[in-house]
Amino acid sequence: MKKNRDMYIDHYFTSPIAVFKNENFELKDHCLKIKDKYPITDHRDWIHNPYNSLSIVEKETGYNSLHDPKFSELTRWVQKCVDDFSQECGYYKMRPKHLWFNVYEKGDSQEFHNHGGCHLSCVYYAEITDGDSRIIFNRTPWAMFPIPVVKPSVSNYDQVRYNVERGMLLVFKSDTMHMVERKVTDDTRISVSYNFISTGETS
């Protein structure tokens, strides 16, 4: 009897990651100015602790990156990118909930984490050089006993790594685990991150 080898695989439970590019935002000097003005002493139980403007206590300083007009032009572009991503994935429209920037110096890194209480997250690379630390995304939930793989493919990835560059924007679901490798270069690395939540509206 001839065996039926016809097969169709449905790729359910996907974790899409979108990539956009726009180098037209000059934010390095402003981010470093804010970093000097508001030094961070409480890193909120992070194991690794690059500078993170989300740790600035707004009620004490009056500063909130989401309301900083220096980021408004970038935010408008990121919103358009998130709108395109949401439409492609069949999601309702999203609005920004948080905005913060990270400053990495040599030796800094970021452990695996996700962004609870949000739907979509973004990372924009405002200042970075070739060969800088990669961002790594891990399958969620974590693969406790990974299946050995003969040939990597979209059907069996447990982890993906992005070589990032200036002007790159990554958009992904907020529950996706991700981390940043330890920085080994001497230059300053600045990324701007966003969390978005659904508006429940289609337009």
Residue, then its C-alpha position, 0 to 999 in steps of 0.5 A: m500500500k502506498k503511504n500518503r506523505d502529503m502534509y501541510i503544517d499550520h504555523y500557529f502561535t507565532s511571535p512575529i517580529a517586524v523590522f523598520k529602518n529610519e536614520n533621521f532622528e538625532l537623539k544621542d546628545h539629548c539622551l546623554k543630557i537627561k542621563d547626566k541630569y537624572p542619575i539612576t540609583d534604584h535599578r528596580d531589582w534588575i541583575h544588569n543595570p544599563y541606564n534606563s530612563l523608565s527608572i526616573v521617578e516622575k513624581e520627584t523629578g517631573y520628567n517622563s520620556l513619553h511626554d518629552p517633546k524631543f521624542s515626539e517626531l520619533t514617536r509619530w514615526v514609530q506609531k505609523c510603524v506599529d499601525d502597519f504591524s497591527q494591521e498586518c497581524g489583524y490587531y486593533k489599533m495601539r497607543p503608546k503606554h511607555l517610552w524610555f531610553n537605555v544607555y549602554e556603556k562597555g560591560d553593560s547588558q540586559e538579562f532576559h525579560n518581557h514587558g508585562g501589562c502591554h501588548l506590543s513593544c518596540v526598540y529603536y536604535a538611536e546610536i550604535t556602531d557595527g559589531d555592537s551587542r545583538i538583541i536575542f529573542n527567545r521562544t515563550p514559554w521557555a523551552m525547558f528541554p529543547i528538541p535537537v534540530v538537524k536544520p534550523s527553520v521557522s518551524n523549530y527556532d527556539q531563539v533568534r538573534y538580530n545584528v542591530e544597526r543605527g535607525m533600526l526599529l524592531v516591533f514585537k509582542s510584549d510577552t516575547m522574552h528578549m535580552v541584550e548581549r554584554k557590550v564589549t565595545d567602547d562607544t555609547r549605545i543608545s536605544v529607545s523603547y516603547n510599550f503599546i496597548s490596544t485601543g480596542e478600535t479599528s481605525 
